Amino acid sequence: MYSTAPLEVFFDGACHLCSREIDHYRDKVTSDNIVFVDISDPDFSVQKAGLEGADVQKYIHVRKPNGDIVTGVSSFLVIWETLNVFAPLQWSAKNPVLRPLMNIGYEAFAFVRPLLPKKYKCDSNGCRI
């Protein structure tokens, strides 16, 4: 059965690069088919969202309308397809030769991302401006 629930994109708004990427996607949204959820928001609850705490901090997550959750490069592919943008990147993410390279690049970014400067002051209680 087809669901009309929006695509949920879980991202780290305290990350400069991550939030710039999401802002770029927000500019491309033409309907209410995507909801962006900032995991650095003090009101965000991993448990209420039904996600794994350590993983949601490490990788971008997308919950599809059918409830399936995808992470990493798969998340970007779902976003690009939903927004109908970046056809060459969609093709690359589906290509069996290029996809592993994209996965390696994303894993490298996920590894260094915690070391990058934050937009907000973050601690164990969340992030604040």
N, CA, C and O atoms as a GROMACS GRO file, in nm:
protein
  516
    1MET      N    1   0.085  -0.119   0.000
    1MET     CA    2   0.000   0.000   0.000
    1MET      C    3   0.089   0.124   0.000
    1MET      O    4   0.190   0.129   0.071
    2TYR      N    5   0.053   0.223  -0.077
    2TYR     CA    6   0.127   0.349  -0.088
    2TYR      C    7   0.094   0.439   0.030
    2TYR      O    8  -0.022   0.454   0.068
    3SER      N    9   0.197   0.499   0.088
    3SER     CA   10   0.178   0.591   0.200
    3SER      C   11   0.197   0.734   0.152
    3SER      O   12   0.281   0.761   0.067
    4THR      N   13   0.120   0.826   0.208
    4THR     CA   14   0.136   0.967   0.175
    4THR      C   15   0.221   1.038   0.279
    4THR      O   16   0.238   1.160   0.274
    5ALA      N   17   0.274   0.963   0.374
    5ALA     CA   18   0.360   1.023   0.476
    5ALA      C   19   0.483   1.082   0.408
    5ALA      O   20   0.532   1.027   0.309
    6PRO      N   21   0.532   1.193   0.460
    6PRO     CA   22   0.650   1.253   0.396
    6PRO      C   23   0.777   1.173   0.422
    6PRO      O   24   0.785   1.093   0.516
    7LEU      N   25   0.874   1.198   0.339
    7LEU     CA   26   1.008   1.147   0.360
    7LEU      C   27   1.066   1.224   0.478
    7LEU      O   28   1.057   1.347   0.481
    8GLU      N   29   1.124   1.155   0.576
    8GLU     CA   30   1.187   1.222   0.689
    8GLU      C   31   1.338   1.214   0.674
    8GLU      O   32   1.394   1.105   0.660
    9VAL      N   33   1.403   1.329   0.678
    9VAL     CA   34   1.548   1.336   0.666
    9VAL      C   35   1.603   1.382   0.800
    9VAL      O   36   1.574   1.492   0.846
   10PHE      N   37   1.684   1.296   0.863
   10PHE     CA   38   1.744   1.326   0.993
   10PHE      C   39   1.888   1.368   0.969
   10PHE      O   40   1.968   1.291   0.916
   11PHE      N   41   1.921   1.492   1.009
   11PHE     CA   42   2.054   1.547   0.981
   11PHE      C   43   2.105   1.622   1.104
   11PHE      O   44   2.028   1.656   1.193
   12ASP      N   45   2.235   1.646   1.106
   12ASP     CA   46   2.300   1.717   1.216
   12ASP      C   47   2.308   1.866   1.182
   12ASP      O   48   2.396   1.908   1.107
   13GLY      N   49   2.217   1.943   1.237
   13GLY     CA   50   2.215   2.087   1.213
   13GLY      C   51   2.331   2.162   1.275
   13GLY      O   52   2.354   2.278   1.241
   14ALA      N   53   2.404   2.098   1.366
   14ALA     CA   54   2.521   2.162   1.426
   14ALA      C   55   2.643   2.153   1.334
   14ALA      O   56   2.743   2.222   1.356
   15CYS      N   57   2.634   2.070   1.233
   15CYS     CA   58   2.743   2.054   1.136
   15CYS      C   59   2.724   2.156   1.024
   15CYS      O   60   2.621   2.158   0.957
   16HIS      N   61   2.824   2.242   1.005
   16HIS     CA   62   2.815   2.346   0.901
   16HIS      C   63   2.785   2.287   0.764
   16HIS      O   64   2.691   2.329   0.697
   17LEU      N   65   2.865   2.190   0.723
   17LEU     CA   66   2.850   2.132   0.590
   17LEU      C   67   2.716   2.061   0.576
   17LEU      O   68   2.648   2.073   0.473
   18CYS      N   69   2.677   1.986   0.678
   18CYS     CA   70   2.550   1.913   0.674
   18CYS      C   71   2.432   2.008   0.660
   18CYS      O   72   2.343   1.986   0.578
   19SER      N   73   2.431   2.114   0.740
   19SER     CA   74   2.318   2.206   0.736
   19SER      C   75   2.315   2.285   0.605
   19SER      O   76   2.207   2.320   0.556
   20ARG      N   77   2.430   2.314   0.547
   20ARG     CA   78   2.432   2.381   0.416
   20ARG      C   79   2.374   2.291   0.308
   20ARG      O   80   2.300   2.336   0.221
   21GLU      N   81   2.407   2.163   0.316
   21GLU     CA   82   2.352   2.066   0.220
   21GLU      C   83   2.200   2.058   0.234
   21GLU      O   84   2.129   2.058   0.134
   22ILE      N   85   2.152   2.052   0.356
   22ILE     CA   86   2.007   2.044   0.380
   22ILE      C   87   1.939   2.173   0.335
   22ILE      O   88   1.830   2.168   0.278
   23ASP      N   89   2.001   2.287   0.359
   23ASP     CA   90   1.944   2.414   0.312
   23ASP      C   91   1.930   2.413   0.159
   23ASP      O   92   1.833   2.464   0.104
   24HIS      N   93   2.028   2.354   0.093
   24HIS     CA   94   2.023   2.342  -0.053
   24HIS      C   95   1.902   2.256  -0.094
   24HIS      O   96   1.831   2.290  -0.189
   25TYR      N   97   1.879   2.148  -0.024
   25TYR     CA   98   1.763   2.062  -0.053
   25TYR      C   99   1.632   2.135  -0.022
   25TYR      O  100   1.536   2.125  -0.097
   26ARG      N  101   1.630   2.207   0.088
   26ARG     CA  102   1.507   2.281   0.124
   26ARG      C  103   1.466   2.377   0.013
   26ARG      O  104   1.348   2.395  -0.014
   27ASP      N  105   1.564   2.438  -0.050
   27ASP     CA  106   1.537   2.530  -0.161
   27ASP      C  107   1.474   2.460  -0.281
   27ASP      O  108   1.409   2.524  -0.364
   28LYS      N  109   1.492   2.329  -0.290
   28LYS     CA  110   1.441   2.252  -0.404
   28LYS      C  111   1.305   2.187  -0.376
   28LYS      O  112   1.242   2.135  -0.468
   29VAL      N  113   1.260   2.189  -0.251
   29VAL     CA  114   1.133   2.126  -0.215
   29VAL      C  115   1.018   2.208  -0.271
   29VAL      O  116   1.011   2.330  -0.251
   30THR      N  117   0.929   2.141  -0.343
   30THR     CA  118   0.815   2.210  -0.404
   30THR      C  119   0.682   2.166  -0.343
   30THR      O  120   0.577   2.217  -0.380
   31SER      N  121   0.687   2.071  -0.251
   31SER     CA  122   0.565   2.026  -0.184
   31SER      C  123   0.602   1.987  -0.041
   31SER      O  124   0.715   2.009   0.004
   32ASP      N  125   0.507   1.930   0.029
   32ASP     CA  126   0.534   1.890   0.167
   32ASP      C  127   0.571   1.742   0.175
   32ASP      O  128   0.535   1.674   0.271
   33ASN      N  129   0.643   1.692   0.073
   33ASN     CA  130   0.678   1.551   0.071
   33ASN      C  131   0.808   1.518   0.142
   33ASN      O  132   0.847   1.401   0.149
   34ILE      N  133   0.876   1.619   0.196
   34ILE     CA  134   0.999   1.596   0.273
   34ILE      C  135   0.994   1.679   0.401
   34ILE      O  136   0.959   1.797   0.400
   35VAL      N  137   1.029   1.614   0.512
   35VAL     CA  138   1.040   1.682   0.641
   35VAL      C  139   1.185   1.667   0.685
   35VAL      O  140   1.240   1.557   0.684
   36PHE      N  141   1.247   1.778   0.723
   36PHE     CA  142   1.386   1.777   0.769
   36PHE      C  143   1.387   1.785   0.922
   36PHE      O  144   1.328   1.876   0.980
   37VAL      N  145   1.454   1.690   0.985
   37VAL     CA  146   1.459   1.681   1.130
   37VAL      C  147   1.603   1.701   1.176
   37VAL      O  148   1.691   1.622   1.143
   38ASP      N  149   1.625   1.807   1.253
   38ASP     CA  150   1.759   1.840   1.303
   38ASP      C  151   1.784   1.762   1.432
   38ASP      O  152   1.720   1.788   1.534
   39ILE      N  153   1.877   1.667   1.427
   39ILE     CA  154   1.904   1.584   1.543
   39ILE      C  155   1.981   1.659   1.652
   39ILE      O  156   1.993   1.610   1.764
   40SER      N  157   2.032   1.780   1.620
   40SER     CA  158   2.101   1.859   1.722
   40SER      C  159   2.003   1.946   1.802
   40SER      O  160   2.043   2.010   1.899
   41ASP      N  161   1.878   1.947   1.762
   41ASP     CA  162   1.775   2.021   1.835
   41ASP      C  163   1.758   1.958   1.973
   41ASP      O  164   1.742   1.837   1.983
   42PRO      N  165   1.761   2.039   2.080
   42PRO     CA  166   1.746   1.983   2.215
   42PRO      C  167   1.617   1.904   2.236
   42PRO      O  168   1.610   1.819   2.324
   43ASP      N  169   1.515   1.931   2.155
   43ASP     CA  170   1.388   1.859   2.168
   43ASP      C  171   1.386   1.728   2.090
   43ASP      O  172   1.290   1.651   2.101
   44PHE      N  173   1.490   1.701   2.011
   44PHE     CA  174   1.494   1.577   1.934
   44PHE      C  175   1.517   1.459   2.027
   44PHE      O  176   1.603   1.465   2.115
   45SER      N  177   1.442   1.353   2.007
   45SER     CA  178   1.457   1.230   2.085
   45SER      C  179   1.482   1.113   1.991
   45SER      O  180   1.399   1.082   1.905
   46VAL      N  181   1.597   1.050   2.008
   46VAL     CA  182   1.632   0.934   1.927
   46VAL      C  183   1.527   0.824   1.947
   46VAL      O  184   1.484   0.760   1.850
   47GLN      N  185   1.487   0.803   2.071
   47GLN     CA  186   1.390   0.698   2.101
   47GLN      C  187   1.255   0.726   2.034
   47GLN      O  188   1.195   0.637   1.974
   48LYS      N  189   1.207   0.850   2.045
   48LYS     CA  190   1.079   0.885   1.984
   48LYS      C  191   1.085   0.872   1.832
   48LYS      O  192   0.986   0.837   1.768
   49ALA      N  193   1.202   0.899   1.775
   49ALA     CA  194   1.219   0.889   1.630
   49ALA      C  195   1.235   0.744   1.585
   49ALA      O  196   1.224   0.713   1.467
   50GLY      N  197   1.261   0.655   1.682
   50GLY     CA  198   1.278   0.514   1.648
   50GLY      C  199   1.409   0.483   1.581
   50GLY      O  200   1.416   0.394   1.496
   51LEU      N  201   1.514   0.558   1.617
   51LEU     CA  202   1.646   0.540   1.555
   51LEU      C  203   1.747   0.494   1.659
   51LEU      O  204   1.720   0.497   1.779
   52GLU      N  205   1.863   0.451   1.613
   52GLU     CA  206   1.973   0.411   1.700
   52GLU      C  207   2.061   0.531   1.729
   52GLU      O  208   2.107   0.598   1.637
   53GLY      N  209   2.085   0.561   1.858
   53GLY     CA  210   2.156   0.680   1.900
   53GLY      C  211   2.292   0.701   1.837
   53GLY      O  212   2.319   0.808   1.782
   54ALA      N  213   2.379   0.600   1.844
   54ALA     CA  214   2.515   0.616   1.791
   54ALA      C  215   2.512   0.632   1.640
   54ALA      O  216   2.586   0.713   1.584
   55ASP      N  217   2.429   0.554   1.573
   55ASP     CA  218   2.423   0.562   1.427
   55ASP      C  219   2.367   0.694   1.378
   55ASP      O  220   2.416   0.749   1.279
   56VAL      N  221   2.265   0.747   1.447
   56VAL     CA  222   2.204   0.872   1.400
   56VAL      C  223   2.303   0.988   1.415
   56VAL      O  224   2.294   1.086   1.341
   57GLN      N  225   2.396   0.977   1.507
   57GLN     CA  226   2.499   1.079   1.523
   57GLN      C  227   2.608   1.066   1.416
   57GLN      O  228   2.676   1.164   1.384
   58LYS      N  229   2.623   0.947   1.362
   58LYS     CA  230   2.732   0.923   1.268
   58LYS      C  231   2.691   0.944   1.122
   58LYS      O  232   2.768   0.996   1.042
   59TYR      N  233   2.569   0.902   1.087
   59TYR     CA  234   2.525   0.902   0.947
   59TYR      C  235   2.394   0.977   0.929
   59TYR      O  236   2.310   0.981   1.019
   60ILE      N  237   2.376   1.036   0.811
   60ILE     CA  238   2.247   1.091   0.775
   60ILE      C  239   2.150   0.973   0.762
   60ILE      O  240   2.186   0.866   0.712
   61HIS      N  241   2.027   0.993   0.808
   61HIS     CA  242   1.924   0.891   0.800
   61HIS      C  243   1.803   0.946   0.725
   61HIS      O  244   1.772   1.065   0.734
   62VAL      N  245   1.736   0.859   0.652
   62VAL     CA  246   1.612   0.893   0.586
   62VAL      C  247   1.512   0.782   0.616
   62VAL      O  248   1.540   0.664   0.601
   63ARG      N  249   1.393   0.825   0.661
   63ARG     CA  250   1.283   0.729   0.676
   63ARG      C  251   1.190   0.750   0.557
   63ARG      O  252   1.134   0.857   0.538
   64LYS      N  253   1.175   0.644   0.478
   64LYS     CA  254   1.089   0.649   0.361
   64LYS      C  255   0.943   0.642   0.404
   64LYS      O  256   0.913   0.601   0.517
   65PRO      N  257   0.852   0.683   0.317
   65PRO     CA  258   0.709   0.678   0.351
   65PRO      C  259   0.661   0.539   0.395
   65PRO      O  260   0.565   0.529   0.472
   66ASN      N  261   0.726   0.432   0.348
   66ASN     CA  262   0.686   0.297   0.387
   66ASN      C  263   0.745   0.255   0.521
   66ASN      O  264   0.720   0.144   0.567
   67GLY      N  265   0.825   0.344   0.585
   67GLY     CA  266   0.885   0.316   0.715
   67GLY      C  267   1.027   0.265   0.709
   67GLY      O  268   1.095   0.262   0.812
   68ASP      N  269   1.075   0.224   0.591
   68ASP     CA  270   1.213   0.178   0.578
   68ASP      C  271   1.309   0.293   0.608
   68ASP      O  272   1.284   0.408   0.571
   69ILE      N  273   1.419   0.259   0.675
   69ILE     CA  274   1.521   0.359   0.706
   69ILE      C  275   1.647   0.326   0.627
   69ILE      O  276   1.693   0.212   0.626
   70VAL      N  277   1.701   0.427   0.561
   70VAL     CA  278   1.826   0.412   0.487
   70VAL      C  279   1.925   0.516   0.539
   70VAL      O  280   1.886   0.621   0.591
   71THR      N  281   2.053   0.486   0.524
   71THR     CA  282   2.158   0.575   0.574
   71THR      C  283   2.262   0.599   0.465
   71THR      O  284   2.264   0.533   0.361
   72GLY      N  285   2.349   0.697   0.493
   72GLY     CA  286   2.462   0.724   0.405
   72GLY      C  287   2.424   0.758   0.263
   72GLY      O  288   2.328   0.832   0.239
   73VAL      N  289   2.498   0.704   0.168
   73VAL     CA  290   2.477   0.733   0.026
   73VAL      C  291   2.335   0.695  -0.016
   73VAL      O  292   2.275   0.762  -0.100
   74SER      N  293   2.282   0.588   0.040
   74SER     CA  294   2.144   0.549   0.009
   74SER      C  295   2.046   0.659   0.046
   74SER      O  296   1.946   0.680  -0.023
   75SER      N  297   2.074   0.730   0.156
   75SER     CA  298   1.988   0.842   0.196
   75SER      C  299   1.988   0.952   0.091
   75SER      O  300   1.884   1.004   0.054
   76PHE      N  301   2.108   0.986   0.045
   76PHE     CA  302   2.118   1.091  -0.056
   76PHE      C  303   2.045   1.051  -0.183
   76PHE      O  304   1.978   1.134  -0.246
   77LEU      N  305   2.058   0.925  -0.222
   77LEU     CA  306   1.991   0.879  -0.343
   77LEU      C  307   1.839   0.895  -0.330
   77LEU      O  308   1.774   0.939  -0.424
   78VAL      N  309   1.783   0.860  -0.215
   78VAL     CA  310   1.639   0.874  -0.193
   78VAL      C  311   1.599   1.022  -0.198
   78VAL      O  312   1.496   1.056  -0.256
   79ILE      N  313   1.679   1.109  -0.137
   79ILE     CA  314   1.650   1.253  -0.140
   79ILE      C  315   1.655   1.305  -0.283
   79ILE      O  316   1.563   1.375  -0.327
   80TRP      N  317   1.760   1.271  -0.356
   80TRP     CA  318   1.774   1.318  -0.494
   80TRP      C  319   1.659   1.270  -0.581
   80TRP      O  320   1.606   1.346  -0.662
   81GLU      N  321   1.619   1.143  -0.563
   81GLU     CA  322   1.507   1.090  -0.642
   81GLU      C  323   1.377   1.160  -0.605
   81GLU      O  324   1.296   1.192  -0.693
   82THR      N  325   1.356   1.184  -0.477
   82THR     CA  326   1.233   1.251  -0.433
   82THR      C  327   1.225   1.392  -0.487
   82THR      O  328   1.118   1.436  -0.530
   83LEU      N  329   1.338   1.464  -0.486
   83LEU     CA  330   1.340   1.602  -0.535
   83LEU      C  331   1.358   1.609  -0.686
   83LEU      O  332   1.345   1.716  -0.746
   84ASN      N  333   1.388   1.495  -0.747
   84ASN     CA  334   1.413   1.489  -0.891
   84ASN      C  335   1.527   1.584  -0.931
   84ASN      O  336   1.513   1.665  -1.023
   85VAL      N  337   1.639   1.571  -0.860
   85VAL     CA  338   1.757   1.653  -0.886
   85VAL      C  339   1.882   1.565  -0.898
   85VAL      O  340   1.881   1.447  -0.862
   86PHE      N  341   1.987   1.625  -0.949
   86PHE     CA  342   2.119   1.562  -0.955
   86PHE      C  343   2.118   1.428  -1.028
   86PHE      O  344   2.167   1.328  -0.975
   87ALA      N  345   2.062   1.426  -1.148
   87ALA     CA  346   2.054   1.302  -1.226
   87ALA      C  347   2.190   1.232  -1.240
   87ALA      O  348   2.197   1.110  -1.227
   88PRO      N  349   2.300   1.306  -1.266
   88PRO     CA  350   2.430   1.237  -1.276
   88PRO      C  351   2.471   1.169  -1.144
   88PRO      O  352   2.530   1.061  -1.146
   89LEU      N  353   2.441   1.232  -1.032
   89LEU     CA  354   2.474   1.170  -0.904
   89LEU      C  355   2.384   1.049  -0.876
   89LEU      O  356   2.428   0.950  -0.819
   90GLN      N  357   2.257   1.060  -0.917
   90GLN     CA  358   2.168   0.944  -0.903
   90GLN      C  359   2.224   0.826  -0.982
   90GLN      O  360   2.230   0.714  -0.932
   91TRP      N  361   2.264   0.854  -1.106
   91TRP     CA  362   2.321   0.748  -1.190
   91TRP      C  363   2.445   0.690  -1.123
   91TRP      O  364   2.463   0.568  -1.119
   92SER      N  365   2.532   0.778  -1.070
   92SER     CA  366   2.656   0.733  -1.006
   92SER      C  367   2.626   0.646  -0.884
   92SER      O  368   2.692   0.544  -0.862
   93ALA      N  369   2.526   0.687  -0.805
   93ALA     CA  370   2.493   0.612  -0.684
   93ALA      C  371   2.432   0.476  -0.715
   93ALA      O  372   2.431   0.387  -0.630
   94LYS      N  373   2.380   0.459  -0.836
   94LYS     CA  374   2.323   0.331  -0.878
   94LYS      C  375   2.423   0.245  -0.954
   94LYS      O  376   2.399   0.126  -0.976
   95ASN      N  377   2.533   0.305  -0.995
   95ASN     CA  378   2.632   0.236  -1.075
   95ASN      C  379   2.714   0.141  -0.987
   95ASN      O  380   2.770   0.185  -0.886
   96PRO      N  381   2.722   0.013  -1.022
   96PRO     CA  382   2.792  -0.084  -0.937
   96PRO      C  383   2.942  -0.061  -0.924
   96PRO      O  384   3.005  -0.114  -0.833
   97VAL      N  385   3.000   0.016  -1.014
   97VAL     CA  386   3.143   0.048  -1.004
   97VAL      C  387   3.164   0.173  -0.919
   97VAL      O  388   3.255   0.177  -0.836
   98LEU      N  389   3.081   0.275  -0.940
   98LEU     CA  390   3.100   0.402  -0.871
   98LEU      C  391   3.042   0.403  -0.728
   98LEU      O  392   3.094   0.473  -0.642
   99ARG      N  393   2.937   0.327  -0.704
   99ARG     CA  394   2.872   0.327  -0.572
   99ARG      C  395   2.971   0.294  -0.459
   99ARG      O  396   2.970   0.362  -0.357
  100PRO      N  397   3.054   0.191  -0.474
  100PRO     CA  398   3.151   0.163  -0.366
  100PRO      C  399   3.245   0.280  -0.339
  100PRO      O  400   3.283   0.304  -0.224
  101LEU      N  401   3.282   0.354  -0.443
  101LEU     CA  402   3.369   0.470  -0.424
  101LEU      C  403   3.295   0.581  -0.349
  101LEU      O  404   3.352   0.647  -0.263
  102MET      N  405   3.166   0.600  -0.382
  102MET     CA  406   3.085   0.698  -0.311
  102MET      C  407   3.071   0.658  -0.164
  102MET      O  408   3.076   0.743  -0.075
  103ASN      N  409   3.052   0.528  -0.140
  103ASN     CA  410   3.041   0.480  -0.001
  103ASN      C  411   3.170   0.505   0.077
  103ASN      O  412   3.165   0.546   0.193
  104ILE      N  413   3.283   0.481   0.014
  104ILE     CA  414   3.412   0.506   0.080
  104ILE      C  415   3.427   0.655   0.111
  104ILE      O  416   3.470   0.691   0.220
  105GLY      N  417   3.391   0.740   0.016
  105GLY     CA  418   3.398   0.885   0.039
  105GLY      C  419   3.309   0.928   0.153
  105GLY      O  420   3.349   1.009   0.236
  106TYR      N  421   3.187   0.875   0.158
  106TYR     CA  422   3.095   0.912   0.266
  106TYR      C  423   3.145   0.860   0.400
  106TYR      O  424   3.136   0.930   0.501
  107GLU      N  425   3.197   0.738   0.404
  107GLU     CA  426   3.252   0.683   0.529
  107GLU      C  427   3.368   0.769   0.579
  107GLU      O  428   3.381   0.793   0.699
  108ALA      N  429   3.452   0.816   0.487
  108ALA     CA  430   3.563   0.904   0.526
  108ALA      C  431   3.509   1.034   0.586
  108ALA      O  432   3.559   1.081   0.687
  109PHE      N  433   3.407   1.090   0.522
  109PHE     CA  434   3.346   1.212   0.576
  109PHE      C  435   3.284   1.185   0.713
  109PHE      O  436   3.302   1.265   0.804
  110ALA      N  437   3.213   1.074   0.728
  110ALA     CA  438   3.150   1.041   0.856
  110ALA      C  439   3.254   1.024   0.967
  110ALA      O  440   3.228   1.053   1.083
  111PHE      N  441   3.373   0.976   0.929
  111PHE     CA  442   3.480   0.958   1.027
  111PHE      C  443   3.534   1.092   1.077
  111PHE      O  444   3.560   1.108   1.196
  112VAL      N  445   3.552   1.189   0.986
  112VAL     CA  446   3.611   1.318   1.025
  112VAL      C  447   3.507   1.421   1.070
  112VAL      O  448   3.543   1.520   1.135
  113ARG      N  449   3.380   1.400   1.037
  113ARG     CA  450   3.276   1.498   1.069
  113ARG      C  451   3.273   1.537   1.216
  113ARG      O  452   3.256   1.656   1.246
  114PRO      N  453   3.288   1.444   1.311
  114PRO     CA  454   3.286   1.486   1.452
  114PRO      C  455   3.401   1.580   1.489
  114PRO      O  456   3.393   1.650   1.590
  115LEU      N  457   3.505   1.581   1.409
  115LEU     CA  458   3.621   1.666   1.437
  115LEU      C  459   3.605   1.807   1.379
  115LEU      O  460   3.681   1.897   1.414
  116LEU      N  461   3.508   1.824   1.292
  116LEU     CA  462   3.486   1.955   1.228
  116LEU      C  463   3.423   2.052   1.327
  116LEU      O  464   3.351   2.010   1.417
  117PRO      N  465   3.449   2.182   1.310
  117PRO     CA  466   3.388   2.281   1.399
  117PRO      C  467   3.234   2.274   1.390
  117PRO      O  468   3.178   2.248   1.284
  118LYS      N  469   3.170   2.298   1.503
  118LYS     CA  470   3.024   2.296   1.511
  118LYS      C  471   2.968   2.438   1.503
  118LYS      O  472   3.036   2.534   1.538
  119LYS      N  473   2.844   2.448   1.456
  119LYS     CA  474   2.775   2.576   1.452
  119LYS      C  475   2.732   2.619   1.591
  119LYS      O  476   2.719   2.738   1.620
  120TYR      N  477   2.710   2.519   1.679
  120TYR     CA  478   2.660   2.545   1.814
  120TYR      C  479   2.752   2.479   1.915
  120TYR      O  480   2.838   2.398   1.880
  121LYS      N  481   2.732   2.516   2.039
  121LYS     CA  482   2.802   2.448   2.148
  121LYS      C  483   2.723   2.323   2.180
  121LYS      O  484   2.605   2.330   2.216
  122CYS      N  485   2.788   2.207   2.168
  122CYS     CA  486   2.721   2.080   2.192
  122CYS      C  487   2.785   2.009   2.310
  122CYS      O  488   2.907   2.010   2.328
  123ASP      N  489   2.700   1.946   2.390
  123ASP     CA  490   2.746   1.864   2.501
  123ASP      C  491   2.650   1.746   2.516
  123ASP      O  492   2.570   1.720   2.426
  124SER      N  493   2.657   1.674   2.628
  124SER     CA  494   2.573   1.556   2.645
  124SER      C  495   2.425   1.592   2.657
  124SER      O  496   2.340   1.503   2.645
  125ASN      N  497   2.391   1.718   2.679
  125ASN     CA  498   2.251   1.761   2.688
  125ASN      C  499   2.197   1.811   2.554
  125ASN      O  500   2.083   1.859   2.548
  126GLY      N  501   2.276   1.802   2.448
  126GLY     CA  502   2.232   1.850   2.317
  126GLY      C  503   2.314   1.968   2.273
  126GLY      O  504   2.423   1.992   2.324
  127CYS      N  505   2.262   2.043   2.178
  127CYS     CA  506   2.333   2.157   2.121
  127CYS      C  507   2.255   2.286   2.144
  127CYS      O  508   2.132   2.287   2.143
  128ARG      N  509   2.330   2.393   2.165
  128ARG     CA  510   2.268   2.524   2.185
  128ARG      C  511   2.344   2.628   2.104
  128ARG      O  512   2.465   2.617   2.085
  129ILE      N  513   2.274   2.727   2.058
  129ILE     CA  514   2.335   2.836   1.981
  129ILE      C  515   2.429   2.915   2.070
  129ILE      O  516   2.491   3.011   2.024
   0.00000   0.00000   0.00000
